[in-house]
Amino acid sequence: MVAEASEPRAAGRGVRRAGAGAVRLGDIQDDGDARVAVPLEEFSRVLGGGIVPGSIVLIGGDPGIGKSTLLLQVALGLADRGAVLYVSGEESVRQIKGRAGRLGGGAADGLYLMAETELGAVLQQIEALQPRLAIVDSIQTMHDPDLEPAAGSITQVRECAARLQALAKQSGVPVFLIGHVTKDGAIAGPRVLEHLVDTVLYLEGDAQHAYRLLRAVKNRFGPTTEVGVFEMSGEGMVEVPNPSEAFLAERVVQAPGSVVGITLEGTRPLLVEIQGLTSPTAFGNPRRTANGVDFNRLLLITAVLTRRLGLRLGDQDVFVNVVGGLQIDEPAADLAIAAALASSVRDRAVPADMAVVGEVGLSGELRAVPQLATRLHEAAKLGFRRVVAPRTPRFDPAPAGLELLAVRSLREALDLLLGEN
C-alpha cells in the first residue's frame, strides 16, 4: 500500500541553506515514500508503486497507440483527490472534454484543461495552480518564443523539457510528458531528453490488435522490469488481470505450427501462442518474415534446424508470428519458435496440454532460462499438464499436476513434442 502524497511544497522550503543554495543533509525533512497512488494498478506497478512528487516522466509510443488516452484516464482518476492539469498542444479543450466524456469522466471538477503551446504560459499555470499532477501532451508541440527554432526542433524540445524539469524539482509537482516516436522506434528529439527525465515509459503494441504493453526503460524510483498489460476498448484502456489467458483465448488446438511458449515480461510470466509456417518458395530466394520476434534470432534458429536436425528450409518461405501483437525479445522463446517451424514442416501438431521454454544454442543444445519456477506456476495455473524445458543440475519441484520434461537438446525436445500423440 502506497501512502498518499501530501500537498506539494517547494523543494527548499523549511530547510536552512548554506552558501549559494546549498542545503545541509541533516536539515532536509524526510517525507518517506510519499507517492501518489495511481488508480490504474497496472500503471502503478510499472512506475514502481505510484507517482513520486517532483518527478518528471516521459511516455513514448507510436501515433495512435493510446498514450493520451492512458494519461487522461490517470488524470481523471486523480482529479477527485485534488487539482490535475492537462495541457494539450494538439487538441482543443472541447475535444479533450469529449474524450473525457467517452472515458466516463465528463464531470471531473478537479481536472483543469489547457490548450496551449507557449511554454511560459504553461509554466505560469502550473505555478499558480500547484496541481497534484501536470500532463503535457506533447513535448514536441511546446515552444519558447525566446528561441529561434520552430516547435519540435531539437533545441526547442531540449530547452522546454529542461525548464519543465526545473519547475518539477522546485515546486514538487510531478510532470508527465508525452513524446512522439520516430519510424525507427526512438522518442523524437535529442537523446538528452531521456537523460533529463526521471522515468521513461514506452507504450507498445500493434495498432491492429487491442493489447498494449507499458514498460519502463528507465526509472530512478523503481524497477525497469515491470510490465503493465492493457486492452484498448471503447471505454479507454482496460487493465488485463490475466494476460496469459487473454492471449490464448482464440488458440486453435491441435493445429500444426502452433506452440505455446512461456515468456517473461519483467517479473511477469506470460504464456503466448507462437505460430510458424513454412511453404515452398515461388522465388529464387526464400523469404524469412518475423512478426513479434527478432529477425536475426529467427535466422539463427532456422540455421540450427537446417544444420543440426536436417530440416530442409533452404527452399522454404518461413513465417513466424506472435499472436496478440506482442514483441518477444528474450532467448527463452527460441524453443517455441523452433518447435512451431518443425511442426509446420512435418505437419504434426504439438499436444494441446504442452508448453515449452528454452534457449537454443548453435550446437543444437538447450540452455537454462531464468525464473523457471515462476514460469511453471503460470503454466500450471492455466491448466497445462506438461512443460518441455532445458535440463539443469538443480530443479525446483514442479507444481502439483504439472509434469516437467527436462531435455538437453533441441532434437530431444522435438521428439517429445512431435512424436506420436
C-alpha positions in Angstrom: 0.0 0.0 0.0 1.5 3.4 -1.0 0.9 6.5 1.1 -1.0 9.4 -0.3 1.3 12.3 -1.1 0.9 15.4 0.9 0.3 18.7 -0.8 3.3 19.7 -3.0 5.7 22.1 -1.4 8.8 23.9 -2.7 11.9 21.7 -2.5 13.9 24.2 -0.4 11.1 25.3 1.9 11.7 24.7 5.6 15.4 24.0 5.4 18.4 26.1 6.3 20.6 26.9 3.4 24.4 27.3 3.5 26.0 29.5 0.9 24.6 29.8 -2.6 21.7 27.4 -2.5 23.4 24.5 -0.7 21.4 22.6 1.8 22.9 20.6 4.7 21.7 16.9 4.6 20.6 16.9 8.2 18.3 19.9 7.6 16.2 18.2 4.9 12.9 16.8 6.1 12.4 13.2 5.1 8.9 12.6 3.7 9.5 8.9 3.3 7.9 7.2 0.3 5.1 9.7 -0.1 3.9 8.6 -3.5 0.7 9.5 -5.2 -1.4 6.3 -5.6 -2.4 5.8 -9.3 -5.9 4.5 -9.8 -4.7 2.1 -12.5 -2.9 -0.8 -10.8 -1.0 -1.8 -14.0 0.2 1.7 -14.4 1.2 2.0 -10.7 3.2 -1.3 -11.0 5.3 -0.1 -13.8 6.0 3.2 -12.1 7.2 1.3 -9.0 4.2 1.9 -6.7 2.9 5.4 -7.6 3.9 8.9 -8.8 6.8 10.5 -6.9 6.2 14.2 -6.1 8.6 16.4 -8.1 9.4 13.7 -10.6 9.3 14.1 -14.4 8.2 11.2 -16.5 8.4 10.8 -20.3 6.0 8.3 -22.0 6.5 7.5 -25.7 4.9 5.3 -28.3 3.7 5.1 -31.9 1.0 7.6 -33.0 -2.5 6.3 -32.1 -1.2 3.7 -29.7 -3.1 5.2 -26.7 -0.7 7.5 -24.9 -3.1 10.4 -24.5 -5.9 8.1 -23.6 -3.9 6.4 -20.9 -2.7 9.6 -19.2 -6.2 11.2 -19.5 -7.6 8.2 -17.6 -4.9 8.7 -14.9 -5.8 12.4 -14.7 -9.5 11.6 -14.3 -8.7 9.1 -11.6 -6.7 11.6 -9.6 -9.0 14.6 -10.2 -11.3 13.7 -7.3 -8.4 14.0 -4.8 -7.0 17.3 -5.9 -6.3 19.5 -8.9 -4.8 17.9 -12.0 -3.7 20.0 -15.0 -3.8 18.5 -18.6 -2.1 20.7 -21.2 -2.6 19.8 -24.8 -0.8 21.4 -27.8 -2.7 19.2 -30.2 -6.4 19.3 -29.2 -8.8 22.0 -28.1 -10.3 21.8 -24.6 -13.7 20.8 -26.2 -12.0 17.9 -27.9 -10.4 16.8 -24.6 -13.7 17.2 -22.8 -15.4 15.0 -25.4 -12.7 12.3 -25.0 -13.0 12.5 -21.2 -16.8 12.0 -21.5 -16.2 8.8 -23.6 -13.9 7.6 -20.8 -16.7 8.2 -18.2 -15.2 11.3 -16.6 -17.0 14.2 -18.1 -17.9 15.7 -14.7 -14.5 15.6 -13.1 -14.3 19.1 -11.4 -10.7 18.6 -10.3 -9.4 18.3 -13.8 -8.2 21.5 -15.4 -7.8 21.6 -19.2 -5.5 24.0 -21.1 -4.9 24.2 -24.9 -1.5 25.9 -25.1 1.8 25.6 -26.9 3.7 28.6 -25.4 5.9 27.3 -22.6 5.8 30.4 -20.5 2.0 30.3 -20.2 2.2 26.6 -19.2 4.8 27.2 -16.5 2.8 30.1 -15.1 -0.3 28.0 -14.9 1.5 25.1 -13.1 3.0 27.6 -10.6 -0.4 29.2 -9.9 -2.4 26.0 -9.7 0.1 23.8 -7.9 -1.7 20.7 -9.2 -1.3 17.1 -7.9 -0.2 16.2 -11.4 0.6 18.1 -14.6 0.5 16.4 -18.0 2.0 18.0 -21.2 0.7 16.5 -24.5 3.1 16.6 -26.2 6.6 18.0 -25.6 7.1 18.3 -29.4 4.4 20.9 -29.6 5.8 23.2 -26.8 7.9 26.2 -27.8 9.8 29.0 -26.1 9.4 32.3 -28.1 12.8 33.4 -26.9 14.4 30.7 -29.1 14.5 31.0 -32.8 13.9 27.4 -34.0 10.4 26.2 -34.6 8.5 24.0 -32.2 9.6 20.3 -32.4 13.2 21.2 -33.2 16.0 19.7 -31.1 16.7 23.0 -29.4 13.1 23.6 -28.5 12.4 20.1 -27.3 15.5 20.1 -25.1 15.0 23.5 -23.6 11.3 23.1 -22.9 11.9 19.8 -21.2 14.7 21.3 -19.1 12.5 24.1 -17.9 9.7 21.8 -17.1 12.2 19.6 -15.2 13.4 22.6 -13.2 9.9 23.5 -12.3 9.0 20.0 -11.2 12.0 19.8 -8.9 11.5 23.3 -7.4 7.7 23.0 -6.8 7.3 19.3 -6.1 4.6 19.0 -8.8 5.1 15.7 -10.8 5.1 16.3 -14.6 4.3 13.8 -17.3 5.5 14.5 -20.8 4.1 12.7 -23.9 6.7 12.2 -26.6 6.2 11.0 -30.2 8.2 8.1 -31.6 10.1 8.1 -34.9 9.9 5.4 -37.5 13.0 3.6 -36.0 11.3 3.4 -32.6 13.2 6.1 -30.8 11.5 9.0 -29.0 11.6 12.0 -31.3 14.1 14.7 -30.2 17.6 14.5 -28.8 18.7 11.6 -26.7 19.4 14.1 -23.9 15.6 14.3 -23.5 15.6 10.8 -21.9 18.5 11.8 -19.7 16.7 14.8 -18.4 13.7 12.9 -17.1 13.5 10.5 -14.1 11.4 7.8 -15.8 11.0 6.8 -19.4 7.9 4.6 -20.3 7.1 3.0 -23.6 3.6 2.1 -24.6 3.9 -0.7 -27.1 1.6 -2.8 -29.2 0.3 -3.4 -32.7 -2.3 -0.9 -33.8 -4.2 -3.7 -35.5 -4.6 -5.5 -32.1 -6.3 -4.5 -28.9 -3.5 -5.3 -26.4 -0.9 -2.7 -25.2 2.2 -3.2 -23.1 3.5 -0.4 -20.9 7.1 -0.9 -19.8 9.8 1.3 -18.2 13.2 1.5 -19.9 14.5 3.9 -17.2 13.2 4.5 -13.7 15.1 6.3 -10.9 12.4 5.4 -8.4 11.5 1.9 -9.3 12.4 -1.2 -11.3 12.7 -1.4 -15.1 11.5 -5.0 -15.2 7.7 -4.5 -14.6 5.2 -4.5 -17.4 1.6 -3.4 -17.5 -0.9 -5.0 -19.9 -3.9 -3.1 -21.2 -6.6 -3.7 -23.7 -7.8 -0.8 -25.9 -11.6 -0.6 -25.8 -14.3 2.0 -26.4 -14.1 2.9 -22.8 -10.3 3.5 -23.0 -7.5 1.4 -21.6 -8.8 -1.6 -19.7 -6.4 -3.4 -17.4 -5.9 -7.1 -18.2 -5.8 -9.1 -15.0 -4.7 -12.4 -16.6 -2.8 -11.6 -19.8 -1.8 -15.2 -20.5 -5.4 -16.3 -20.6 -6.3 -13.4 -22.8 -3.5 -14.2 -25.3 -4.5 -17.8 -25.6 -8.3 -17.3 -25.8 -8.5 -17.8 -29.5 -6.0 -20.5 -29.9 -6.9 -23.4 -32.1 -5.6 -26.6 -30.5 -4.1 -29.5 -32.5 -3.1 -27.1 -35.3 0.3 -27.7 -36.9 2.7 -24.8 -36.5 1.1 -23.6 -33.2 3.1 -23.8 -30.0 2.6 -22.2 -26.5 5.8 -20.6 -25.2 6.4 -19.3 -21.7 8.0 -15.9 -21.8 8.8 -13.4 -19.1 8.0 -9.7 -19.4 9.8 -8.1 -16.5 8.8 -10.2 -13.5 5.5 -11.3 -15.0 5.3 -14.7 -16.8 3.2 -14.7 -19.9 2.0 -17.7 -22.0 1.8 -16.8 -25.6 1.0 -18.6 -28.8 3.8 -18.6 -31.3 2.8 -19.7 -34.9 5.2 -21.0 -37.5 4.5 -21.6 -41.2 6.7 -23.0 -43.9 5.8 -23.1 -47.6 7.8 -23.9 -50.8 9.1 -20.7 -52.2 8.0 -19.5 -55.6 11.0 -17.2 -56.0 14.7 -17.7 -56.2 15.4 -16.5 -52.7 13.2 -17.9 -49.9 11.6 -15.3 -47.6 12.0 -15.0 -43.9 9.3 -13.0 -42.1 9.3 -12.4 -38.3 6.4 -10.7 -36.6 6.8 -10.3 -32.9 10.3 -11.9 -32.7 13.8 -10.7 -33.5 14.6 -11.3 -37.2 18.2 -12.2 -36.6 17.1 -14.7 -33.9 14.8 -16.3 -36.5 17.7 -16.7 -38.9 19.8 -18.3 -36.2 17.0 -20.8 -35.3 16.4 -21.7 -39.0 20.1 -22.3 -39.4 20.2 -24.7 -36.4 17.2 -26.6 -37.6 18.8 -27.0 -41.0 22.3 -27.8 -40.0 21.7 -29.8 -36.8 18.4 -31.5 -37.4 18.4 -31.8 -41.2 15.2 -30.0 -41.8 15.1 -28.7 -45.4 14.3 -25.0 -45.1 16.6 -23.7 -47.8 13.8 -23.8 -50.4 11.0 -22.8 -48.0 9.5 -19.5 -47.2 9.5 -19.2 -43.4 7.0 -17.1 -41.4 6.8 -16.7 -37.6 4.1 -14.7 -35.7 3.4 -14.0 -32.1 -0.3 -13.9 -31.5 -1.7 -10.7 -29.9 0.7 -8.2 -31.3 3.4 -8.8 -28.6 7.1 -8.3 -29.2 9.2 -11.0 -27.6 12.9 -10.3 -27.2 14.2 -12.9 -24.7 16.0 -16.0 -26.0 13.8 -18.2 -23.8 11.3 -18.2 -26.7 13.8 -20.0 -29.0 12.4 -23.5 -28.4 8.8 -22.3 -29.1 9.9 -20.8 -32.4 11.9 -23.9 -33.4 9.0 -26.2 -32.4 6.5 -24.1 -34.4 8.6 -24.3 -37.5 9.3 -28.0 -37.2 5.6 -28.7 -36.5 4.8 -26.9 -39.8 7.4 -28.7 -41.8 6.4 -32.1 -40.5 2.7 -31.2 -40.5 2.3 -32.6 -37.0 0.6 -30.8 -34.1 2.0 -30.2 -30.7 -0.2 -31.7 -27.9 -2.6 -29.2 -26.6 -1.6 -29.7 -22.9 2.1 -29.0 -23.6 4.0 -25.7 -23.2 7.7 -25.1 -23.9 10.5 -22.8 -22.8 14.2 -22.8 -23.6 17.1 -21.1 -25.3 18.6 -22.8 -28.3 22.4 -22.8 -28.8 24.4 -23.0 -32.1 25.2 -26.7 -31.4 21.5 -27.5 -31.0 21.7 -27.7 -27.2 19.1 -26.2 -24.9 20.3 -23.7 -22.3 18.7 -22.8 -19.0 16.3 -19.9 -18.6 15.9 -17.6 -15.6 12.9 -17.9 -13.2 11.8 -21.3 -14.4 9.7 -22.0 -11.3 7.7 -18.8 -11.9 7.1 -19.8 -15.5 6.0 -23.3 -14.4 3.5 -22.0 -11.9 1.9 -19.8 -14.6 1.6 -22.8 -16.9 0.0 -24.9 -14.2 -2.4 -22.1 -13.3 -3.7 -22.1 -16.9 -4.3 -25.9 -17.0 -1.2 -27.1 -18.9 -0.1 -30.6 -17.9 3.4 -30.9 -19.4 6.2 -28.4 -19.9 9.3 -29.1 -22.0 12.3 -27.2 -20.6 16.1 -27.5 -20.6 17.7 -29.9 -18.2 19.7 -28.2 -15.4 21.7 -29.5 -12.5 19.1 -28.3 -10.0 15.4 -28.2 -10.5 12.8 -26.8 -8.1 9.8 -29.2 -7.7 7.2 -28.7 -10.4 3.7 -27.5 -9.3 1.1 -30.2 -8.5 -0.5 -31.5 -11.6 2.3 -30.4 -13.9 5.0 -32.8 -15.4 8.3 -31.3 -16.2 10.0 -32.9 -19.2 13.7 -32.0 -19.0 15.8 -32.4 -22.2 19.3 -31.5 -23.2 19.0 -30.8 -26.9 16.6 -29.5 -29.5 16.4 -32.9 -31.1 15.1 -34.5 -27.8 12.6 -31.7 -27.4 11.2 -32.1 -30.9 11.0 -35.8 -30.5 8.8 -35.3 -27.4 6.7 -32.6 -28.9 6.1 -34.1 -32.4 6.2 -37.8 -31.6 3.1 -39.9 -31.6 0.4 -38.1 -29.8 
